Amino acid sequence: MEFGRIYGMIIETIEMSGDQKNNPLHGVKLADILEDLVEEYGWEELGYRIDIRCFNYDPSIKSSLKFLRRTPWAREKVERLYLKTF
């Protein structure tokens, strides 16, 4: 029984990695994306380019990550800017 469960997990992992081969952000952490964008633009410019509160009012990596992980539309905008920039 244990073998079947492990085998299924292995197959699922292989299938998931196959889905990701066309994803340019596969393996890139959200924290790294955000840190690179802040380094490139700074908080003020980042807040201008993506108008979300966590970039414009008392911005920090920690609070921004918390918001982006819970808000798919905002995360998508950040990921798009990252792809356009780098």
DOPA-307833 format. One record per residue: residue in three letters; residue number from 1; z, x, y of N, C-alpha, C, O in turn. Coordinates in pm, 1 decimal. Each point is the difference from the previous one (the first is absolute). Last residue first. Layout:
N
ala NUM Z X Y Z X Y Z X Y Z X Y $
...
END
This chain:
86
phe 86 -1679.8 1295.9 4193.3 -3.4 119.5 -86.0 -106.4 -13.3 -100.4 -19.3 89.9 -81.8 $
thr 85 73.0 -432.3 413.3 42.9 121.8 67.9 -19.5 124.2 -85.0 -44.2 103.5 49.9 $
lys 84 -44.9 -551.1 -210.8 -92.6 31.0 109.5 30.6 135.2 63.9 -90.7 70.4 44.2 $
leu 83 382.2 -233.9 -378.7 -130.1 32.2 -58.8 -104.0 35.0 106.8 -82.7 88.8 -20.2 $
tyr 82 508.9 -234.7 164.1 12.1 128.1 -69.2 -135.2 43.7 -58.3 -39.9 115.6 13.7 $
leu 81 75.9 -544.1 172.9 -0.8 102.4 104.6 7.7 139.0 -62.0 -67.6 92.1 45.7 $
arg 80 106.4 -454.7 -339.2 -135.3 7.9 55.2 -10.7 107.2 107.8 -97.0 75.7 3.7 $
glu 79 523.5 -170.1 -184.7 -84.3 69.0 -98.2 -143.0 14.5 50.0 -62.3 104.1 -20.6 $
val 78 360.4 -354.4 280.9 40.1 140.9 1.4 -88.3 79.4 -96.3 -46.5 109.0 33.5 $
lys 77 -5.8 -575.0 -29.0 -48.8 57.7 126.0 31.6 149.2 7.9 -83.1 78.6 45.5 $
glu 76 254.9 -318.7 -411.8 -145.4 11.7 -10.5 -60.0 61.4 127.4 -91.1 82.4 -7.6 $
arg 75 548.3 -189.7 1.3 -27.0 117.3 -83.5 -150.1 23.9 -12.3 -46.0 114.1 4.0 $
ala 74 186.9 -503.0 209.4 25.9 117.0 84.2 -28.4 128.1 -77.4 -56.9 94.7 54.3 $
trp 73 21.6 -505.8 -281.7 -105.6 9.0 101.3 18.5 122.6 89.0 -98.0 62.6 40.6 $
pro 72 429.3 -161.6 -386.6 -130.4 47.9 -48.2 -107.6 13.3 107.9 -77.8 95.3 -3.3 $
thr 71 621.3 -68.5 -4.6 -99.3 -73.3 77.8 -140.1 50.4 -33.9 -47.4 96.7 59.7 $
arg 70 468.3 88.5 -224.8 22.1 -144.7 -13.4 -110.2 -83.6 65.3 -0.6 -122.5 -12.3 $
arg 69 11.4 605.0 25.1 12.0 -33.2 -142.1 15.5 -150.7 -22.4 -33.2 -50.7 -107.1 $
leu 68 27.9 228.8 549.9 -132.7 8.1 -62.0 4.3 -36.0 -148.7 -95.0 -58.9 -51.6 $
phe 67 505.4 80.9 303.4 -84.8 -110.0 43.9 -133.6 0.1 -74.4 -44.6 -104.5 -47.3 $
lys 66 336.9 461.1 -34.8 62.4 -123.5 -47.7 -88.0 -120.1 35.8 -23.5 -87.6 -83.3 $
leu 65 -99.7 506.9 253.6 -26.4 -9.8 -143.5 56.0 -129.5 -56.5 -65.3 -66.0 -80.8 $
ser 64 163.0 163.3 528.8 -141.4 -33.6 -16.6 -36.0 -13.7 -147.1 -73.3 -91.7 -37.0 $
ser 63 505.7 237.7 157.6 -17.1 -142.9 30.2 -144.9 -43.7 -19.1 -26.3 -112.2 -43.4 $
lys 62 122.0 574.4 -27.7 76.5 -84.5 -91.5 -22.6 -149.3 26.6 -28.5 -75.8 -92.7 $
ile 61 -158.2 407.5 384.2 -68.0 -2.5 -130.0 69.1 -100.5 -92.1 -66.1 -80.5 -65.6 $
ser 60 101.9 -15.3 582.3 47.3 104.3 -91.2 -77.4 -13.9 -130.1 -51.9 -106.9 -32.0 $
pro 59 82.6 -107.4 591.6 -66.3 29.4 -127.7 68.8 109.9 -80.1 54.0 95.5 55.9 $
asp 58 26.9 -422.4 365.7 92.1 86.9 -74.0 -56.9 38.0 -137.7 62.5 -26.9 -102.5 $
tyr 57 -383.1 -271.7 304.5 138.1 -11.6 47.2 93.1 78.5 -91.0 21.5 -36.3 -115.7 $
asn 56 -501.1 20.4 39.2 10.3 -5.8 145.7 142.6 -2.9 54.4 22.2 36.6 115.4 $
phe 55 -173.3 -40.2 -587.5 -62.0 118.3 60.5 25.7 6.2 150.3 -11.7 106.8 60.0 $
cys 54 160.9 -474.2 -329.2 70.0 118.8 -51.0 -61.8 130.1 52.4 62.0 105.8 -11.1 $
arg 53 -256.2 -542.9 119.0 127.5 28.6 66.8 65.1 130.8 -46.4 55.5 73.7 81.4 $
ile 52 -587.5 -141.8 -85.1 110.7 -60.7 -73.5 130.4 53.9 56.9 8.9 115.2 42.4 $
asp 51 -549.2 -47.3 35.1 104.9 -61.7 80.8 100.0 -75.2 -87.7 -8.5 -121.5 -17.6 $
ile 50 -345.7 540.8 -13.8 47.4 -105.8 -89.6 122.0 -61.9 66.5 109.7 55.8 -4.8 $
arg 49 -332.3 255.3 263.4 -108.2 -24.9 -96.0 34.8 -112.3 -98.3 -86.4 -79.2 -37.5 $
tyr 48 411.2 224.9 353.8 -114.2 -55.2 73.3 -111.8 -39.5 -97.5 -61.1 -105.9 13.9 $
gly 47 440.1 326.1 -180.8 35.3 -135.7 40.0 -109.6 -68.6 79.0 -13.2 -122.4 -4.2 $
leu 46 -39.7 573.9 -107.1 -2.9 -77.5 -123.7 32.8 -146.6 29.4 -62.7 -90.2 -55.6 $
glu 45 101.1 398.6 406.5 -140.4 -26.7 -32.1 -13.0 -83.9 -127.4 -86.4 -87.2 -8.8 $
glu 44 522.8 220.4 127.7 -57.2 -82.3 106.8 -145.1 -38.0 -29.9 -37.1 -116.9 10.1 $
trp 43 279.0 415.0 -304.2 39.7 -140.5 -10.5 -67.5 -87.2 104.9 -41.3 -112.0 -30.1 $
gly 42 -212.2 550.7 -148.5 126.8 -25.6 67.2 29.5 -149.4 -4.6 -89.9 -80.9 -22.7 $
tyr 41 -299.6 330.1 -179.4 -8.5 -83.3 119.9 127.7 -6.2 82.5 -6.1 -18.8 121.5 $
glu 40 -41.7 297.3 -527.8 -133.1 0.4 62.1 -0.4 -71.0 135.6 -55.5 51.4 97.1 $
glu 39 448.3 -47.3 -368.1 -29.9 137.0 41.8 -132.5 5.8 76.3 -12.5 73.3 98.0 $
val 38 134.2 -479.0 -293.0 90.3 28.1 112.8 -26.0 141.1 53.3 1.6 22.1 121.1 $
leu 37 -236.2 -149.5 -506.6 -47.2 -74.6 116.5 87.2 25.3 122.5 -51.3 12.4 111.2 $
asp 36 180.4 180.3 -523.7 -124.9 60.1 47.4 -52.0 -70.7 124.3 -46.8 65.1 93.4 $
glu 35 426.2 -247.8 -308.3 32.9 127.5 63.3 -124.6 69.3 54.6 4.0 56.6 109.3 $
leu 34 -63.9 -454.8 -359.8 63.9 -26.1 128.6 32.9 129.8 73.4 -24.7 10.5 120.1 $
ile 33 -148.5 23.1 -556.4 -100.3 -60.1 88.0 58.7 -17.5 139.6 -60.8 39.8 99.3 $
asp 32 351.3 98.1 -436.4 -89.7 108.8 41.0 -107.2 -50.6 95.8 -34.6 67.7 96.8 $
ala 31 325.6 -383.6 -288.2 75.7 86.4 92.5 -88.5 114.6 50.5 5.9 36.0 117.6 $
leu 30 -174.6 -321.8 -452.3 1.9 -65.2 130.5 73.0 85.3 102.7 -40.9 6.5 115.9 $
lys 29 -196.7 232.2 -535.0 118.5 -79.9 30.2 -9.5 -59.2 140.4 -54.7 61.8 91.4 $
val 28 -333.8 77.1 -460.2 49.2 35.8 132.9 115.3 -93.0 33.9 -15.3 -122.1 -2.4 $
gly 27 -244.7 78.1 -400.7 84.0 119.2 -7.2 54.2 45.7 134.5 80.5 92.9 5.4 $
his 26 -501.8 -391.3 14.4 76.1 10.5 -124.7 76.0 132.5 -2.9 -58.7 107.2 14.9 $
leu 25 -258.5 -276.9 325.0 142.8 17.0 29.6 85.8 11.1 -125.2 122.4 9.8 9.1 $
pro 24 -605.0 -90.2 -9.0 24.6 130.4 62.8 147.7 26.0 32.4 38.6 114.3 24.5 $
asn 23 -287.8 -411.4 -415.0 92.3 -20.1 110.9 32.2 135.5 62.6 68.0 81.6 -62.3 $
asn 22 -331.7 -166.0 -341.1 -78.2 -19.4 122.0 87.4 -21.9 122.6 -52.0 -26.5 108.5 $
lys 21 241.0 86.4 -545.3 -85.3 115.9 22.3 -87.8 -13.1 124.4 -44.7 101.0 54.3 $
gln 20 381.1 -418.3 -265.7 29.0 73.2 122.2 -99.0 111.8 31.6 8.8 60.1 107.1 $
asp 19 -2.0 -341.8 -509.0 -22.1 -87.3 115.4 11.0 76.6 131.2 -59.9 -40.1 99.8 $
gly 18 164.3 258.1 -503.7 -143.2 -23.5 7.4 -35.3 -87.9 118.7 -104.2 19.3 62.6 $
ser 17 552.7 56.2 -170.1 -56.0 117.7 65.3 -151.4 -11.3 8.8 -60.2 55.8 91.8 $
met 16 291.2 -398.2 -316.7 33.0 -1.0 141.5 -60.6 119.6 71.0 -50.8 -14.1 111.3 $
glu 15 7.3 -14.0 -579.8 -81.8 -100.6 65.8 26.3 -3.9 149.5 -93.3 -15.7 78.7 $
ile 14 361.9 296.8 -341.6 -137.5 50.1 2.8 -90.9 -99.0 72.1 -83.9 40.7 80.4 $
thr 13 526.0 -174.1 -153.9 -4.6 109.1 97.0 -141.3 54.4 12.3 -46.9 24.9 111.0 $
glu 12 127.0 -346.5 -443.6 8.9 -61.8 132.3 -9.3 106.6 108.5 -68.0 -21.1 100.4 $
ile 11 92.0 167.1 -545.9 -129.0 -64.0 25.8 -2.1 -60.9 140.1 -99.1 13.3 71.8 $
ile 10 507.3 161.7 -217.7 -97.0 107.8 19.9 -136.5 -58.3 34.4 -64.9 45.8 94.0 $
met 9 405.8 -344.5 -211.5 25.9 57.7 131.8 -100.1 110.8 30.6 -46.5 11.7 113.4 $
gly 8 35.5 -205.5 -541.2 -47.1 -95.0 101.2 20.0 52.6 141.0 -84.8 -20.4 86.9 $
tyr 7 259.5 270.1 -444.4 -145.3 5.5 -3.5 -59.5 -93.7 106.2 -95.9 35.7 68.5 $
ile 6 558.7 -52.7 -136.4 -38.1 123.7 67.3 -151.8 12.2 7.0 -54.5 37.0 104.0 $
arg 5 227.1 -399.2 -346.7 34.1 -15.0 142.2 -42.9 122.7 78.7 -56.9 -13.1 108.4 $
gly 4 5.2 20.4 -577.2 -91.3 -97.3 60.7 25.8 -16.2 148.5 -94.0 -10.9 78.8 $
phe 3 389.0 281.8 -338.3 -130.8 62.7 15.7 -97.5 -93.9 71.3 -73.7 43.7 88.4 $
glu 2 499.8 -207.4 -212.1 7.1 89.6 115.8 -135.5 64.2 26.5 -41.4 12.2 115.3 $
met 1 91.4 -275.0 -504.3 0.0 -82.8 119.7 0.0 86.5 125.0 -72.2 -30.0 95.2 $
END
